[in-house]
Amino acid sequence: MKAQRVFVIAEAGVNHNGDPQLAIALADAARAAGADAVKFQTFRAEDVVTASAPTADYQRTNTGATSQFEMVKALELSDEGHRQVAAHCARIGIEFFSTPFSVHAVDQLVALGVRRIKLPSGELTHRQLLEKAASTGLPLLLSSGMATLDEVRTAVGWIQGVWARSGAPKAQPALALLHCTSAYPAPAEALNLRAIGALAAAFPGTPVGYSDHSQGPEAALASIALGATVIEKHLTVDKSLPGPDHVASADPGEFAVMVRAIRTLEPMLGDGIKRPHPVEENTRAVARRSVVSTRDLPAGHVLQAADLALRRPGTGIAPDALEQLQGRKLREAVPADMPLQWPMLEGGA
């Protein structure tokens, strides 16, 4: 069985700064870098934040803004902008989808024909939104930054409850969980990549991925070795642009390096079944030992310990049969230094 291909998402997010042409440029960059999909964020500021909501520390550091509402309002992508970007993605051959931040946004994305929906870490406790997304019947990606395992279980229960009531299949892979550290950029010591295994163990059969906010490709690559089958990473065309997420994003060159490394790593993972690979067969025969004769032995000879040794190559009887060969009679003459075979012995194996 071949290793599963990793689904790579370029998180354009709000790095378009509200400009549809910059959003299109991000889609082009994602396609050129080798991403499977480019993902945006769909919201109206009034649906997301109050007028008095403060900015997060990283937002204030990266933008200087103190009003989250004003910052978010400036980052909206219009309905027409969404249509333009979705159409462009279809033309260039990269999947377009987005993260909705309201029930209205879910309907907007369904109308655009998206093939999946991403639910962000900040909305994991937003039952109404999760259930609305589940009601579409589309595959869902649920990010788990800032969450406890119990909170993830609750969110998954809401989603699966909708599917159960609708008669839709309750089993995954309709849902994938993404481990995440919600810091921008996320420091290495805060990544806790082993939580990928914890999610896989807690939700057997559910694909687990990683939404990466760290700098560099290392965490994404390590997460794949730990079992992640989806990688999401922020992409910008220019880290120096104004906005909350550009600084913590990969530029097109960095993103392309990560994708190339992922595609190099994928076949290394294999299927997890411990067995000899066909490329090892020649080495196996040469490097392992067999039971061999220590001297010329005539037909009818009864083998004794002194008649036998363990030497390369491994083309004869395996070493673990050494003791049971003692006292066996040869059916034919055997020259010295010959790997023994079971047909040489009376009674065979």
KEKE-3310 file (N, C-alpha, C; in steps of 0.2 Angstrom, whole numbers, plus 5000, padded with zeros to 4 digits):
npx = (5004:5003:5010:5000:4995:5000:4989:4991:4988:4988:4987:4980:4972:4969:4978:4977:4973:4961:4960:4955:4963:4976:4972:4970:4983:4989:4983:4989:5002:5001:4998:5009:5019:5015:5005:4990:4978:4971:4967:4955:4948:4931:4921:4911:4914:4906:4899:4908:4916:4914:4912:4920:4930:4947:4963:4973:4988:4998:4992:4992:5005:5010:5002:4999:4986:4973:4960:4950:4939:4940:4952:4949:4938:4944:4950:4941:4935:4926:4910:4909:4923:4926:4920:4927:4940:4937:4933:4945:4954:4948:4951:4965:4968:4968:4962:4950:4945:4937:4937:4923:4916:4903:4886:4880:4891:4894:4884:4887:4899:4895:4887:4896:4902:4911:4922:4925:4925:4934:4935:4940:4952:4948:4934:4930:4922:4910:4895:4884:4889:4898:4888:4880:4890:4892:4880:4880:4885:4897:4915:4924:4937:4944:4951:4962:4968:4972:4963:4957:4958:4945:4937:4939:4933:4920:4916:4918:4908:4896:4897:4896:4884:4875:4877:4872:4859:4854:4855:4867:4883:4891:4904:4922:4931:4925:4927:4942:4954:4964:4979:4986:4995:4990:4998:5007:5021:5022:5032:5045:5045:5032:5025:5021:5021:5018:5005:4998:4998:4991:4978:4975:4975:4964:4953:4950:4953:4950:4956:4971:4979:4990:4990:5001:5009:5022:5039:5048:5051:5052:5043:5032:5036:5041:5028:5022:5030:5025:5012:5003:4992:4987:4993:4993:4998:5002:5003:5011:5013:5022:5032:5033:5022:5008:4998:4990:4995:5006:5019:5021:5020:5024:5034:5032:5044:5049:5037:5037:5048:5045:5034:5041:5049:5040:5034:5046:5047:5036:5036:5045:5039:5031:5020:5019:5020:5030:5041:5052:5058:5057:5069:5078:5081:5092:5103:5099:5100:5114:5119:5114:5116:5119:5116:5131:5141:5156:5165:5170:5156:5149:5136:5122:5128:5127:5123:5133:5137:5150:5151:5144:5142:5139:5138:5139:5133:5115:5108:5104:5098:5091:5099:5093:5089:5099:5102:5092:5096:5106:5110:5102:5101:5111:5105:5112:5129:5139:5149:5163:5159:5147:5131:5118:5103:5086:5081:5092:5092:5087:5070:5067:5061)
npy = (4994:5011:5026:5038:5053:5069:5082:5098:5114:5131:5144:5158:5166:5182:5189:5196:5208:5214:5216:5211:5208:5206:5195:5186:5186:5179:5166:5163:5162:5151:5141:5140:5137:5124:5120:5111:5117:5133:5144:5155:5168:5171:5183:5196:5210:5215:5203:5196:5203:5214:5232:5237:5228:5223:5222:5207:5203:5200:5205:5219:5221:5219:5227:5239:5242:5246:5244:5230:5228:5238:5234:5221:5225:5231:5221:5213:5203:5206:5201:5200:5200:5187:5179:5182:5177:5164:5160:5162:5153:5141:5142:5141:5129:5126:5121:5131:5136:5141:5149:5150:5163:5165:5160:5165:5166:5153:5149:5157:5152:5139:5143:5147:5135:5128:5114:5109:5114:5124:5125:5137:5138:5147:5147:5135:5133:5137:5133:5134:5138:5127:5117:5122:5122:5108:5104:5106:5095:5094:5089:5093:5103:5104:5115:5115:5124:5131:5123:5111:5093:5088:5099:5098:5085:5088:5097:5089:5080:5088:5091:5077:5074:5081:5075:5062:5064:5068:5058:5056:5049:5044:5041:5046:5049:5062:5072:5080:5083:5096:5099:5113:5128:5142:5155:5169:5173:5155:5150:5138:5130:5129:5121:5108:5095:5082:5081:5078:5064:5061:5066:5058:5046:5048:5050:5038:5033:5045:5057:5066:5082:5096:5113:5125:5137:5141:5147:5143:5127:5116:5111:5107:5097:5088:5085:5078:5066:5062:5058:5067:5071:5081:5097:5114:5130:5147:5159:5172:5185:5195:5198:5210:5218:5227:5222:5209:5195:5194:5194:5182:5173:5161:5166:5165:5158:5151:5144:5135:5128:5121:5113:5105:5098:5091:5082:5075:5069:5061:5048:5041:5038:5026:5012:5008:4995:4983:4975:4965:4976:4975:4981:4977:4963:4958:4962:4956:4942:4942:4947:4940:4925:4907:4890:4881:4868:4862:4854:4841:4831:4814:4806:4800:4803:4807:4822:4832:4843:4848:4848:4858:4876:4894:4905:4917:4916:4921:4911:4898:4886:4893:4902:4899:4886:4878:4870:4860:4853:4845:4827:4824:4815:4815:4815:4816:4818:4832:4845:4854:4870:4873:4880:4873:4865:4861:4850:4842:4834:4819:4817:4830:4847)
npz = (5000:4996:5003:5010:5001:5006:5009:5004:5010:5006:5016:5012:5019:5026:5020:5008:5011:5008:4995:4979:4968:4974:4981:4970:4966:4976:4975:4963:4967:4976:4968:4960:4969:4972:4980:4985:4987:4990:5003:5009:5020:5026:5030:5038:5046:5056:5060:5067:5077:5091:5092:5101:5103:5108:5099:5097:5105:5095:5084:5086:5087:5074:5066:5072:5075:5087:5088:5085:5077:5067:5061:5056:5048:5037:5031:5025:5011:4997:4992:4978:4976:4981:4971:4960:4964:4966:4953:4946:4952:4948:4935:4934:4940:4954:4970:4977:4993:5009:5025:5035:5045:5050:5050:5039:5031:5028:5020:5009:5004:5001:4990:4981:4977:4985:4989:5001:5019:5030:5048:5060:5073:5083:5082:5087:5099:5095:5093:5085:5072:5069:5068:5058:5047:5047:5042:5029:5023:5017:5017:5032:5039:5055:5065:5080:5088:5104:5111:5123:5124:5128:5124:5110:5108:5112:5101:5090:5093:5091:5077:5072:5077:5070:5058:5061:5064:5051:5044:5036:5033:5048:5050:5048:5033:5032:5041:5046:5058:5064:5072:5081:5085:5091:5089:5082:5075:5079:5093:5093:5105:5109:5100:5102:5095:5096:5100:5089:5088:5099:5096:5085:5092:5101:5092:5083:5066:5061:5050:5054:5054:5052:5056:5053:5061:5063:5060:5045:5037:5045:5056:5049:5042:5051:5057:5048:5048:5060:5057:5051:5039:5032:5028:5033:5029:5032:5018:5010:4998:5001:5014:5020:5019:5025:5038:5049:5048:5039:5043:5049:5040:5026:5012:4994:4989:5000:5004:4993:4994:5006:5001:4991:4999:5007:4997:4994:5006:5008:5001:5009:5020:5019:5022:5035:5039:5046:5037:5025:5012:4995:4989:4998:4997:4990:4998:5010:5007:5006:5018:5029:5038:5035:5039:5037:5030:5039:5034:5021:5019:5019:5010:5020:5032:5049:5056:5067:5080:5077:5064:5058:5055:5056:5043:5031:5014:5016:5011:5013:5025:5039:5053:5066:5066:5069:5080:5079:5068:5072:5073:5062:5046:5032:5015:5004:4998:5004:5001:5009:5017:5012:5010:5019:5013:5016:5007:5007:5017:5026:5027:5025:5029)
capx = (5000:5007:5009:4994:4998:4998:4985:4994:4984:4991:4982:4980:4969:4967:4984:4975:4972:4954:4961:4954:4969:4981:4970:4972:4991:4991:4981:4994:5008:5000:4998:5016:5022:5014:5000:4984:4972:4972:4961:4954:4943:4925:4917:4909:4917:4900:4897:4914:4918:4911:4915:4925:4935:4954:4967:4977:4995:5002:4989:4994:5012:5011:4998:4998:4979:4970:4953:4950:4934:4943:4957:4945:4934:4949:4953:4936:4935:4919:4906:4912:4930:4926:4918:4933:4945:4935:4934:4952:4957:4946:4955:4972:4968:4970:4956:4948:4940:4938:4935:4918:4915:4896:4881:4879:4897:4894:4879:4890:4904:4891:4884:4902:4903:4917:4922:4926:4925:4938:4933:4946:4953:4944:4927:4929:4917:4904:4891:4879:4893:4900:4883:4879:4895:4891:4873:4881:4887:4904:4920:4926:4943:4942:4957:4961:4972:4969:4958:4958:4955:4938:4934:4938:4928:4913:4915:4917:4901:4891:4897:4893:4877:4871:4877:4868:4852:4853:4856:4873:4888:4894:4911:4926:4935:4921:4930:4949:4956:4971:4983:4988:4996:4987:5002:5009:5023:5022:5038:5046:5044:5025:5022:5018:5019:5016:4998:4995:4997:4986:4972:4974:4973:4957:4948:4953:4950:4949:4963:4974:4984:4993:4990:5007:5011:5029:5043:5052:5047:5054:5038:5027:5039:5041:5022:5021:5033:5021:5006:4999:4990:4985:4997:4991:5003:5001:5007:5010:5017:5028:5031:5033:5015:5004:4992:4992:4998:5011:5026:5021:5018:5029:5034:5032:5050:5049:5032:5039:5053:5041:5031:5046:5052:5034:5034:5051:5046:5030:5037:5049:5035:5028:5013:5020:5020:5037:5043:5057:5056:5060:5076:5083:5081:5099:5107:5096:5104:5121:5122:5112:5120:5115:5120:5135:5145:5163:5170:5166:5152:5146:5129:5121:5131:5123:5126:5135:5139:5156:5150:5140:5144:5135:5142:5136:5127:5109:5104:5103:5094:5092:5103:5089:5088:5106:5102:5088:5099:5110:5107:5099:5105:5111:5103:5117:5136:5139:5156:5164:5158:5141:5125:5113:5096:5082:5080:5098:5092:5081:5064:5066:5060)
capy = (5000:5017:5031:5043:5059:5074:5088:5104:5120:5138:5148:5165:5170:5189:5192:5200:5215:5216:5218:5205:5207:5203:5188:5182:5185:5174:5160:5161:5160:5145:5136:5140:5133:5117:5118:5108:5121:5140:5145:5162:5168:5174:5186:5203:5212:5215:5197:5193:5207:5220:5238:5239:5223:5225:5217:5203:5206:5200:5210:5225:5222:5218:5232:5245:5244:5244:5242:5224:5229:5242:5230:5216:5228:5233:5214:5209:5202:5207:5195:5200:5198:5180:5176:5183:5173:5157:5158:5162:5147:5136:5143:5140:5123:5125:5121:5137:5136:5147:5148:5155:5165:5166:5156:5168:5165:5146:5149:5161:5147:5134:5145:5147:5128:5125:5106:5108:5120:5124:5129:5139:5137:5152:5145:5128:5132:5141:5127:5136:5138:5121:5113:5124:5119:5101:5103:5106:5088:5094:5088:5098:5103:5108:5117:5114:5128:5134:5119:5105:5087:5088:5104:5095:5080:5091:5100:5084:5078:5093:5089:5071:5074:5084:5070:5057:5066:5069:5051:5056:5044:5047:5040:5050:5055:5068:5076:5080:5087:5099:5101:5120:5132:5149:5161:5171:5166:5151:5148:5131:5126:5129:5118:5101:5091:5075:5081:5075:5057:5061:5067:5051:5040:5050:5049:5033:5033:5052:5060:5072:5086:5101:5120:5127:5145:5142:5149:5138:5121:5110:5109:5104:5090:5084:5083:5072:5060:5060:5055:5072:5070:5088:5103:5121:5135:5154:5161:5179:5187:5199:5198:5217:5221:5229:5217:5205:5189:5193:5192:5175:5169:5160:5169:5160:5154:5147:5139:5130:5123:5116:5108:5100:5094:5086:5077:5071:5065:5056:5041:5039:5035:5020:5010:5007:4988:4981:4969:4967:4979:4972:4983:4974:4956:4956:4963:4951:4936:4942:4949:4936:4919:4901:4884:4878:4862:4864:4849:4837:4826:4809:4804:4795:4805:4810:4828:4833:4850:4850:4848:4864:4883:4899:4909:4920:4920:4918:4907:4891:4885:4899:4900:4897:4879:4875:4864:4854:4849:4840:4821:4823:4811:4818:4811:4817:4821:4839:4848:4859:4877:4873:4881:4867:4866:4856:4844:4838:4830:4814:4819:4837:4851)
capz = (5000:4995:5008:5008:4999:5010:5006:5006:5009:5006:5019:5010:5024:5025:5017:5002:5013:5006:4988:4975:4964:4978:4982:4964:4966:4981:4972:4958:4971:4979:4962:4957:4974:4972:4985:4982:4988:4993:5007:5012:5026:5023:5036:5039:5053:5061:5062:5071:5083:5093:5090:5106:5104:5107:5095:5100:5105:5089:5079:5088:5086:5067:5062:5076:5077:5093:5087:5081:5072:5061:5057:5053:5042:5032:5028:5021:5004:4995:4988:4971:4976:4982:4965:4956:4966:4965:4946:4944:4955:4944:4928:4935:4942:4961:4973:4981:4998:5013:5032:5036:5052:5052:5046:5032:5027:5026:5014:5004:5002:4997:4984:4977:4975:4988:4990:5008:5023:5036:5054:5063:5081:5087:5082:5089:5104:5092:5091:5079:5066:5067:5066:5051:5042:5046:5039:5022:5020:5014:5021:5036:5043:5061:5068:5087:5092:5110:5114:5127:5121:5129:5120:5104:5108:5111:5095:5086:5094:5088:5070:5071:5079:5064:5052:5063:5063:5044:5040:5033:5036:5054:5050:5044:5033:5031:5046:5048:5064:5063:5078:5079:5091:5089:5090:5076:5074:5085:5094:5093:5111:5110:5095:5105:5089:5099:5101:5083:5090:5104:5092:5082:5097:5104:5087:5078:5060:5059:5048:5058:5051:5056:5054:5055:5062:5065:5054:5042:5035:5049:5060:5045:5040:5057:5058:5043:5051:5066:5055:5048:5032:5030:5031:5031:5031:5029:5012:5008:4992:5003:5022:5023:5018:5031:5040:5055:5047:5034:5046:5052:5034:5021:5006:4989:4989:5006:5003:4988:4997:5010:4997:4988:5005:5009:4992:4995:5012:5007:4999:5014:5026:5018:5025:5042:5040:5046:5033:5021:5006:4989:4988:5003:4996:4989:5004:5015:5006:5007:5024:5034:5039:5035:5042:5032:5032:5041:5030:5017:5023:5014:5010:5025:5038:5054:5058:5073:5081:5074:5056:5057:5057:5054:5039:5025:5013:5020:5006:5016:5031:5044:5059:5071:5065:5070:5085:5077:5063:5075:5073:5056:5042:5025:5009:4999:5000:5005:5001:5014:5016:5008:5014:5019:5011:5019:5003:5008:5024:5026:5030:5024:5034)
cpx = (5004:5005:5004:4998:4995:4995:4988:4990:4988:4986:4984:4977:4966:4973:4983:4974:4966:4955:4960:4960:4975:4979:4971:4979:4993:4989:4986:5000:5007:5001:5005:5020:5021:5008:4994:4978:4975:4966:4961:4950:4937:4921:4915:4911:4911:4898:4902:4915:4914:4915:4921:4930:4942:4957:4971:4984:4999:4999:4991:5001:5013:5007:4998:4991:4977:4963:4953:4945:4937:4948:4953:4941:4938:4951:4947:4937:4928:4916:4909:4919:4930:4925:4924:4938:4944:4936:4941:4955:4955:4950:4962:4973:4971:4963:4955:4943:4941:4936:4929:4918:4908:4892:4880:4885:4897:4889:4883:4895:4900:4889:4890:4904:4910:4916:4923:4926:4930:4935:4939:4946:4948:4936:4925:4923:4910:4900:4887:4883:4895:4894:4880:4883:4893:4884:4874:4882:4894:4909:4922:4933:4942:4949:4956:4965:4969:4965:4961:4956:4948:4934:4933:4933:4921:4911:4914:4910:4896:4891:4894:4886:4873:4871:4872:4861:4849:4853:4863:4878:4891:4902:4915:4928:4931:4924:4938:4950:4963:4974:4985:4990:4995:4992:5005:5015:5023:5029:5039:5044:5037:5021:5018:5016:5016:5008:4995:4994:4991:4979:4970:4972:4966:4952:4950:4949:4949:4956:4965:4979:4987:4993:4996:5008:5018:5033:5047:5048:5048:5048:5033:5030:5039:5033:5020:5024:5029:5014:5001:4998:4988:4990:4994:4996:5001:5005:5005:5015:5023:5027:5031:5027:5012:4999:4995:4996:5004:5018:5027:5020:5025:5029:5034:5038:5050:5043:5034:5044:5050:5038:5035:5048:5046:5034:5040:5050:5041:5032:5041:5045:5032:5021:5013:5020:5027:5038:5049:5055:5060:5067:5081:5084:5089:5103:5105:5100:5111:5123:5120:5116:5115:5119:5124:5139:5153:5168:5166:5162:5149:5139:5128:5124:5126:5126:5127:5137:5145:5156:5147:5143:5139:5139:5137:5138:5121:5105:5102:5098:5096:5096:5099:5087:5094:5105:5097:5091:5104:5107:5103:5103:5105:5109:5108:5124:5136:5146:5157:5162:5151:5135:5120:5106:5092:5081:5087:5098:5086:5075:5062:5065:5055)
cpy = (5006:5022:5036:5050:5065:5080:5094:5110:5127:5142:5156:5169:5177:5192:5196:5207:5218:5218:5211:5203:5204:5196:5183:5181:5179:5167:5158:5158:5153:5139:5135:5136:5126:5115:5115:5112:5128:5141:5152:5162:5173:5176:5193:5205:5213:5209:5193:5197:5213:5227:5240:5234:5225:5220:5213:5206:5206:5204:5217:5227:5223:5224:5239:5247:5242:5242:5235:5225:5233:5238:5225:5219:5229:5226:5210:5209:5202:5201:5194:5198:5190:5177:5176:5178:5166:5155:5158:5155:5141:5136:5140:5133:5122:5125:5128:5134:5141:5145:5153:5157:5167:5161:5158:5166:5157:5146:5152:5156:5142:5136:5146:5140:5125:5117:5104:5114:5119:5128:5130:5138:5141:5151:5138:5127:5136:5135:5129:5136:5131:5116:5116:5122:5111:5099:5103:5099:5088:5092:5094:5097:5107:5109:5117:5118:5131:5129:5113:5099:5087:5093:5101:5089:5083:5094:5095:5081:5082:5091:5083:5070:5076:5078:5064:5058:5067:5063:5051:5051:5048:5046:5045:5046:5061:5073:5075:5085:5090:5101:5108:5123:5139:5155:5162:5176:5162:5149:5140:5127:5126:5125:5111:5097:5084:5075:5078:5067:5056:5062:5061:5046:5042:5049:5044:5033:5040:5054:5066:5075:5091:5108:5123:5135:5146:5145:5144:5132:5115:5107:5105:5097:5086:5081:5078:5066:5057:5058:5061:5070:5076:5093:5110:5126:5142:5156:5169:5180:5192:5200:5205:5221:5222:5223:5212:5199:5188:5191:5185:5170:5167:5164:5163:5155:5149:5142:5133:5125:5118:5111:5103:5095:5089:5081:5073:5066:5059:5049:5037:5035:5028:5018:5008:4999:4986:4974:4970:4971:4975:4974:4980:4966:4954:4956:4958:4944:4936:4943:4944:4929:4913:4896:4881:4872:4865:4859:4845:4832:4821:4809:4799:4798:4808:4816:4829:4841:4853:4851:4854:4871:4888:4904:4912:4916:4917:4915:4900:4891:4890:4897:4897:4890:4875:4869:4858:4850:4844:4833:4819:4819:4815:4813:4811:4819:4829:4841:4853:4866:4878:4875:4875:4869:4860:4849:4839:4833:4825:4817:4827:4841:4848)
cpz = (5000:5001:5006:5006:5004:5006:5009:5005:5010:5009:5017:5016:5022:5022:5010:5004:5010:4998:4984:4971:4968:4980:4976:4964:4971:4979:4967:4961:4974:4974:4960:4963:4975:4977:4981:4982:4991:4997:5009:5018:5024:5029:5034:5046:5058:5064:5067:5077:5085:5092:5095:5107:5103:5102:5100:5100:5099:5084:5080:5086:5078:5063:5066:5078:5084:5093:5082:5075:5066:5057:5053:5047:5036:5028:5025:5014:5002:4992:4981:4971:4977:4975:4960:4957:4964:4958:4944:4946:4950:4937:4929:4938:4949:4965:4978:4987:5003:5020:5033:5044:5054:5048:5039:5028:5024:5020:5008:5000:4998:4990:4979:4975:4978:4989:4997:5012:5029:5042:5058:5070:5085:5087:5084:5095:5101:5089:5085:5072:5064:5065:5059:5046:5041:5042:5031:5019:5017:5019:5025:5039:5049:5064:5076:5091:5099:5114:5118:5123:5122:5125:5112:5103:5108:5105:5090:5087:5091:5081:5069:5073:5073:5059:5054:5062:5056:5040:5036:5036:5042:5054:5046:5038:5031:5036:5047:5053:5063:5070:5076:5086:5088:5092:5083:5076:5080:5087:5095:5099:5113:5105:5097:5099:5091:5100:5095:5084:5095:5101:5088:5086:5100:5099:5081:5072:5057:5056:5052:5054:5055:5053:5057:5055:5064:5059:5052:5041:5040:5053:5055:5043:5046:5059:5054:5045:5057:5064:5052:5041:5028:5033:5028:5034:5028:5023:5011:5002:4995:5011:5024:5022:5024:5032:5045:5054:5042:5037:5047:5046:5030:5015:5000:4988:4994:5006:4998:4990:5002:5006:4994:4993:5007:5003:4992:5001:5012:5006:5005:5020:5025:5021:5032:5044:5040:5042:5028:5014:5000:4988:4993:5002:4994:4995:5010:5014:5007:5014:5030:5033:5037:5039:5036:5035:5034:5037:5025:5021:5018:5015:5016:5032:5043:5057:5065:5074:5077:5067:5054:5059:5054:5050:5034:5019:5016:5015:5007:5022:5036:5050:5065:5071:5067:5075:5083:5071:5065:5075:5067:5051:5035:5020:5004:5001:5000:5005:5007:5012:5012:5012:5013:5017:5014:5014:5004:5013:5023:5030:5029:5030:5039)
residu = (MET:LYS:ALA:GLN:ARG:VAL:PHE:VAL:ILE:ALA:GLU:ALA:GLY:VAL:ASN:HIS:ASN:GLY:ASP:PRO:GLN:LEU:ALA:ILE:ALA:LEU:ALA:ASP:ALA:ALA:ARG:ALA:ALA:GLY:ALA:ASP:ALA:VAL:LYS:PHE:GLN:THR:PHE:ARG:ALA:GLU:ASP:VAL:VAL:THR:ALA:SER:ALA:PRO:THR:ALA:ASP:TYR:GLN:ARG:THR:ASN:THR:GLY:ALA:THR:SER:GLN:PHE:GLU:MET:VAL:LYS:ALA:LEU:GLU:LEU:SER:ASP:GLU:GLY:HIS:ARG:GLN:VAL:ALA:ALA:HIS:CYS:ALA:ARG:ILE:GLY:ILE:GLU:PHE:PHE:SER:THR:PRO:PHE:SER:VAL:HIS:ALA:VAL:ASP:GLN:LEU:VAL:ALA:LEU:GLY:VAL:ARG:ARG:ILE:LYS:LEU:PRO:SER:GLY:GLU:LEU:THR:HIS:ARG:GLN:LEU:LEU:GLU:LYS:ALA:ALA:SER:THR:GLY:LEU:PRO:LEU:LEU:LEU:SER:SER:GLY:MET:ALA:THR:LEU:ASP:GLU:VAL:ARG:THR:ALA:VAL:GLY:TRP:ILE:GLN:GLY:VAL:TRP:ALA:ARG:SER:GLY:ALA:PRO:LYS:ALA:GLN:PRO:ALA:LEU:ALA:LEU:LEU:HIS:CYS:THR:SER:ALA:TYR:PRO:ALA:PRO:ALA:GLU:ALA:LEU:ASN:LEU:ARG:ALA:ILE:GLY:ALA:LEU:ALA:ALA:ALA:PHE:PRO:GLY:THR:PRO:VAL:GLY:TYR:SER:ASP:HIS:SER:GLN:GLY:PRO:GLU:ALA:ALA:LEU:ALA:SER:ILE:ALA:LEU:GLY:ALA:THR:VAL:ILE:GLU:LYS:HIS:LEU:THR:VAL:ASP:LYS:SER:LEU:PRO:GLY:PRO:ASP:HIS:VAL:ALA:SER:ALA:ASP:PRO:GLY:GLU:PHE:ALA:VAL:MET:VAL:ARG:ALA:ILE:ARG:THR:LEU:GLU:PRO:MET:LEU:GLY:ASP:GLY:ILE:LYS:ARG:PRO:HIS:PRO:VAL:GLU:GLU:ASN:THR:ARG:ALA:VAL:ALA:ARG:ARG:SER:VAL:VAL:SER:THR:ARG:ASP:LEU:PRO:ALA:GLY:HIS:VAL:LEU:GLN:ALA:ALA:ASP:LEU:ALA:LEU:ARG:ARG:PRO:GLY:THR:GLY:ILE:ALA:PRO:ASP:ALA:LEU:GLU:GLN:LEU:GLN:GLY:ARG:LYS:LEU:ARG:GLU:ALA:VAL:PRO:ALA:ASP:MET:PRO:LEU:GLN:TRP:PRO:MET:LEU:GLU:GLY:GLY:ALA)
# end
